[in-house]
Amino acid sequence: MRQILMTVLLIATVVTLYLGFNAGDDGAESRLQGSATRMSDGISRISP
């Protein structure tokens, strides 16, 4: 029983951390989108 409780708590912690890092305006997903936009703009400004 104790092992099941510890496993459930570990899974809940991992899910909470994952959502905390990826969600919101300061999350990793938002930062990656901003980075991709800046890279795309930079590449489109290169003149051959």
C-alpha positions in Angstrom: 0.0 0.0 0.0 2.8 2.4 0.9 4.6 1.7 -2.4 1.4 2.5 -4.4 1.0 5.8 -2.5 4.6 6.8 -3.2 4.2 5.9 -6.9 1.0 8.0 -7.2 2.7 10.9 -5.4 5.7 10.7 -7.7 3.5 10.6 -10.8 1.5 13.6 -9.6 4.7 15.5 -8.9 6.1 14.8 -12.3 2.9 15.9 -14.0 2.7 19.1 -12.0 6.3 20.0 -12.8 5.8 19.2 -16.5 2.7 21.4 -16.6 4.4 24.2 -14.7 7.4 24.3 -17.1 5.3 24.1 -20.3 2.2 26.1 -19.5 1.7 29.9 -19.3 3.3 32.9 -20.9 6.7 32.1 -19.4 6.6 28.4 -20.2 8.9 26.5 -22.4 6.4 26.2 -25.2 5.9 30.0 -25.4 9.7 30.6 -25.4 10.2 28.0 -28.2 7.5 29.7 -30.3 9.2 33.1 -29.7 12.6 31.7 -30.6 11.2 30.1 -33.8 9.6 33.4 -34.8 12.8 35.3 -34.3 14.8 32.7 -36.3 12.3 32.7 -39.1 12.4 36.5 -39.3 16.2 36.5 -39.3 16.4 33.9 -42.1 13.8 35.8 -44.2 15.9 39.0 -43.9 19.0 37.3 -45.4 19.6 38.5 -48.9 21.3 36.0 -51.3 
